[in-house]
């Protein structure tokens, strides 16, 4: 895997961790609507991570 792909994965992992913390904090605070927005963001970031990983697999062939 190339260095740039590793950087992208690290960034996406950090963003997902941040989104999950926001989900938890807003859920505890009773802000279900805001928590749902972060759930959608987390799902989108998961998809982006899948794209980065698949790019790495294609490049290594």
C-alpha positions as CSV (number, residue, x, y, z in Angstrom):
1,X,0.0,0.0,0.0
2,X,1.3,3.4,-0.9
3,X,2.1,6.1,1.7
4,X,-0.7,8.3,0.4
5,X,-3.3,5.6,0.8
6,X,-2.1,4.9,4.3
7,X,-2.5,8.6,5.1
8,X,-6.0,8.6,3.7
9,X,-6.9,5.5,5.8
10,X,-5.5,7.1,8.9
11,X,-7.4,10.3,8.3
12,X,-10.7,8.5,7.6
13,X,-10.2,6.4,10.7
14,X,-9.7,9.5,12.8
15,X,-12.8,11.2,11.3
16,X,-14.9,8.0,12.0
17,X,-13.7,7.9,15.6
18,X,-14.7,11.6,15.9
19,X,-18.1,11.0,14.4
20,X,-18.7,8.1,16.7
21,X,-17.9,10.2,19.7
22,X,-20.3,12.8,18.5
23,X,-23.0,10.2,18.0
24,X,-22.5,9.0,21.6
25,X,-22.4,12.5,23.1
26,X,-25.5,13.8,21.2
27,X,-27.4,10.6,22.0
28,X,-26.7,11.1,25.7
29,X,-27.7,14.7,25.5
30,X,-31.0,13.8,23.9
31,X,-30.2,15.3,20.5
32,X,-31.4,12.3,18.4
33,X,-31.6,14.3,15.2
34,X,-28.0,15.5,15.5
35,X,-26.8,12.0,16.4
36,X,-28.6,10.7,13.3
37,X,-26.7,13.2,11.1
38,X,-23.4,11.8,12.6
39,X,-24.6,8.3,11.9
40,X,-25.0,9.2,8.3
41,X,-21.5,10.8,8.2
42,X,-20.0,7.7,9.8
43,X,-21.6,5.5,7.1
44,X,-20.4,7.8,4.3
45,X,-16.8,7.7,5.8
46,X,-17.0,3.9,5.9
47,X,-17.8,3.9,2.2
48,X,-14.9,6.3,1.5
49,X,-12.6,4.0,3.4
50,X,-13.8,1.1,1.3
51,X,-12.9,3.0,-1.9
52,X,-9.4,3.8,-0.6
53,X,-8.8,0.2,0.3
54,X,-10.0,-1.1,-3.0
55,X,-7.8,1.5,-4.8
56,X,-4.9,0.0,-2.9
57,X,-5.8,-3.5,-4.0
58,X,-6.1,-2.5,-7.7
59,X,-2.8,-0.6,-7.6
60,X,-0.9,-3.5,-6.1
61,X,-1.8,-5.9,-8.9
